[in-house]
């Protein structure tokens, strides 16, 4: 009897991570600092952007945003009303943005006119965590109505 070993282990996120690294490099080349905003639907991601944009502008910096949603443009319209460069990234059926969607969005953004880029992920506390986008940092937005244990349940 022969023993045959088959090694199937492969990082299923490998292609996404390569694109995320390329996105990060592209953003750095343009001097853009990007932040991925994560949180449940209605947690306040768009509201946070609405509050931060005037503060960022007061510091002489130029904000921009990518609004990620499964469908629609509600958040995108709120962001556009702020008078900043924005792109509406609809995923279709996916519960998260991925590096490819962000790469496509960046093709439509005037990166030389942006210093701070917010990438507002799809409203979900679970799906987006596995998918790096190329952002420098992640910001998790939690609503008090989600309960005080939401962070422990969604590390």
ZAMARGU-4260 file (C-alpha; in steps of 0.2 Angstrom, whole numbers, plus 5000, padded with zeros to 4 digits):
<rodrens>
0) 5000/5000/5000 | 5006/5017/4995 | 5003/5033/5005 | 4999/5048/4995 | 4999/5065/5003
5) 4989/5079/4995 | 4992/5096/5002 | 4977/5107/4999 | 4981/5121/5011 | 4981/5138/5002
10) 4977/5155/5008 | 4960/5158/5001 | 4962/5177/5003 | 4979/5177/4994 | 4973/5185/4978
15) 4963/5198/4988 | 4978/5202/4999 | 4989/5205/4984 | 4976/5217/4977 | 4975/5225/4995
20) 4994/5228/4995 | 4993/5235/4978 | 4979/5247/4983 | 4989/5252/4998 | 5004/5256/4987
25) 4994/5266/4975 | 4986/5276/4989 | 5004/5280/4996 | 5010/5285/4979 | 4997/5298/4979
30) 5000/5303/4997 | 4982/5297/5003 | 4979/5290/5020 | 4964/5278/5019 | 4953/5272/5033
35) 4941/5257/5032 | 4925/5260/5042 | 4917/5244/5048 | 4900/5243/5057 | 4883/5236/5057
40) 4869/5244/5046 | 4864/5260/5055 | 4879/5260/5067 | 4884/5278/5062 | 4897/5275/5049
45) 4890/5288/5037 | 4886/5300/5051 | 4904/5299/5057 | 4910/5304/5040 | 4898/5318/5040
50) 4905/5324/5057 | 4923/5322/5052 | 4923/5330/5035 | 4922/5348/5042 | 4935/5345/5055
55) 4947/5338/5042 | 4944/5353/5031 | 4948/5365/5045 | 4965/5357/5046 | 4968/5361/5028
60) 4966/5343/5022 | 4955/5336/5008 | 4944/5322/5012 | 4936/5309/5000 | 4925/5293/5002
65) 4920/5277/4994 | 4902/5272/5000 | 4900/5253/5000 | 4883/5245/5000 | 4875/5230/4993
70) 4863/5240/4984 | 4857/5258/4982 | 4865/5275/4985 | 4858/5282/5001 | 4875/5284/5010
75) 4883/5290/4994 | 4871/5304/4992 | 4874/5310/5010 | 4892/5310/5006 | 4891/5319/4990
80) 4881/5332/4999 | 4897/5336/5009 | 4905/5342/4993 | 4919/5329/4993 | 4925/5317/4979
85) 4915/5301/4982 | 4912/5284/4973 | 4897/5273/4976 | 4903/5255/4976 | 4888/5243/4976
90) 4893/5224/4979 | 4877/5217/4971 | 4875/5202/4983 | 4891/5202/4993 | 4890/5207/5012
95) 4907/5216/5011 | 4919/5226/5000 | 4934/5217/4994 | 4951/5224/4987 | 4945/5222/4969
100) 4930/5233/4971 | 4941/5246/4980 | 4954/5245/4966 | 4939/5249/4954 | 4933/5263/4965
105) 4950/5271/4966 | 4951/5271/4946 | 4936/5284/4948 | 4943/5294/4962 | 4954/5310/4960
110) 4967/5304/4971 | 4979/5319/4969 | 4965/5330/4976 | 4962/5319/4992 | 4973/5318/5008
115) 4961/5307/5018 | 4950/5293/5011 | 4936/5285/5020 | 4931/5268/5014 | 4914/5265/5021
120) 4912/5246/5021 | 4895/5237/5019 | 4885/5237/5035 | 4890/5221/5042 | 4900/5216/5058
125) 4906/5199/5052 | 4909/5198/5033 | 4921/5213/5030 | 4933/5208/5044 | 4942/5195/5033
130) 4944/5206/5018 | 4959/5218/5018 | 4956/5233/5006 | 4972/5242/5006 | 4967/5255/5020
135) 4980/5260/5033 | 4969/5257/5047 | 4951/5251/5051 | 4939/5260/5062 | 4925/5250/5070
140) 4909/5260/5073 | 4897/5253/5086 | 4880/5259/5090 | 4874/5259/5108 | 4858/5251/5103
145) 4868/5235/5097 | 4872/5231/5115 | 4887/5233/5126 | 4894/5216/5121 | 4894/5218/5102
150) 4913/5221/5102 | 4916/5205/5112 | 4904/5195/5100 | 4912/5202/5084 | 4931/5202/5087
</rodrens>
